[in-house]
Amino acid sequence: MEPSDTQLTGTPQSIVIDPNTGLPQNVIIIQQPSSGPKIIGILIIIWGVFGILGEVINLGNTLEYGGLFVVIALVNLLVAGGYIAGGYMIQNYQKKGIHLSLLLLVVSTIVSVAMMSLMPGMIDDLIEEDNDLTDDDKEQLEASTGLIAGIGIVFIVICNGICGLIIAIPMMISNNGLDDSKLFG
């Protein structure tokens, strides 16, 4: 018997159509997972690389200022490295990468706000050391340092809030393909 001469044997089965969807019942439609997590993960990796490069470029200034600035630079390096790890996890569809990146964003926001709140004192120290300024200029700068720091803190919080929303985009996408992994637990 030739392959073209083969016939199907057996009992015919009826196909039941679901009246709500118009599709046969028990049909499973499988789609490819969204590419959103891959894109966001790659962007977070790039952000982490920029963070490390920025700290390397400013290494001379950081060492010159010493003390607190060295500690902040080390924290920034750890955060940037964490962003790279989190971005890698996100682009591999692991939900714990999103959790890690959001945690690091909170840490960097706290560090940035703390540094911005120290800014008025640093500016006041610089004003006292600078002999080229007149007394009126010194008074105006001292009066506006709090305002500058306040505006900077608001700017940091708003920008990092927007970044947090961008990091969370893969969790908002339907068919995101993320696993159920958690950072803690």
Steps between C-alpha positions, in 0.01 A plus 500: 500500500638836402500798743249683283261208529491500881172567666423607850320241699316533825191670618447862406488741793278802516648841569314706757509874438497727805215751451685775693824499300401340173801271530506126555501410868823402675712702261810646658655794322869538578679822419863595525575697818525875463838650415438779753704336779795451264495865394464637855767259625747615237428866581562432870829326416606804296404729792716290735795518263462880480494512881826309526664709227388820672658394828822398325518835319447690827743283698762777523255754641355244738840414641588869526191575710541176700292381794129500434546532124699176483224317690234644269707400195524142631125489559444634147730231357308228687168642381623519138625141518165398645322671211706294257408179686133603524485593134651165407236320708219707346611429145498130596134541607569475875270710717762522774705724270218756510488474879879544524499799265217669691680439831818653359301797373368560852855475642638743243211740566573497873871560438429781253254673734749471788777651290270778381402581858871539585548743213410825688774434756755427228405816313528705818851361555596594145358850546713554811815384317441719192641848551393629158134535600358818646301490822174549306582209269580278799169587668302429181670164452447402863133598476438293188686176586196351676277578204749346259523184713120478528451529125772240448332255739163542327668447162676183625180351641296573185766369262560184700123445524481510120796261479319266738199498269725422204663213690154361587376503137571128447265415787222709340521329160255221431675181393826630648649152538649579843550213741378502860843551656529734796799693630429403860321180591 
